[in-house]
Amino acid sequence: MSQQASFSQLALIYCGKLLPLEVLQSAAGHYIGTRNSEGPVSRESREYFRSYAAAQRVLESGGWSQLANP
């Protein structure tokens, strides 16, 4: 498991926004991404997780894979 940054890479590169990573949910499942006051901005994790708790564990441990592009 590698240590991940606690802020977004894709939101910064593609939207110019430095946002904290958090667990979000879509129809496909839970994922690590970012949001602002208007809603979701980026999906940062390659993986989807079955539960909020599982996604939160890997976010805290750094055991997730960063998407290379949106």
N, C-alpha and C positions, 0 to 999 in steps of 0.2 A: 504494500500500500504506500502510495506516495502522498506527501503533504501537499494539499491544494491551497491556493490563495483563498482568502475569505471574501474577495470581491470579484465581480464578473470580469471575464475577459472579452466575451463576445459583445456584451452591451457597451463596453468601453470602445472597442474597435469599430463596431458598426453603427452605434448610436451616439457615441461620445459621452456616455453616462457611466459614472463610477457608482455602482450600486452593490449593496451587500448581497451575498448569496443566501438563499433560503429555500425551504421546501415548498413547492407549489404543486397544484393538482390540475390535471386535464382529464379528458375522457380516456386517454391511454394509461393513466396512472399518475403516481407521484413522481416528481423529478426535481432536480436542483436547478434553480434559475433565479431570475430577478424580476422585480416589479417596481412600479412607481405608483403615484396616486391615480394614474389613469388605467392601471391594470398590468398584466404581464408584459415584460420587455424582452427577455431572452430565456431560452432553455439552454443551460450550460452543460448539463450531464447527458452523456450518450445513453445512459440507462434510464429505464422507468422502474419504479419500485411499487410493490403491491400495497404498502402501507406508509402512512406518514412517519411512523416510528422507524421503519427500516430506512427510509430516505434520510431521516434526521441522524441516525447512527452513522451512515456512511459520509454524510456531510461533516459531522464532527470528527470522524477518523481520517478523512481524506481518501477513503477507499472508493472513489468514483472516477470515471473517465471524462475528461473535458472534451466537448465537441470542438472540432477544428473550425467549423463554419456553421452559420445558421441554417 
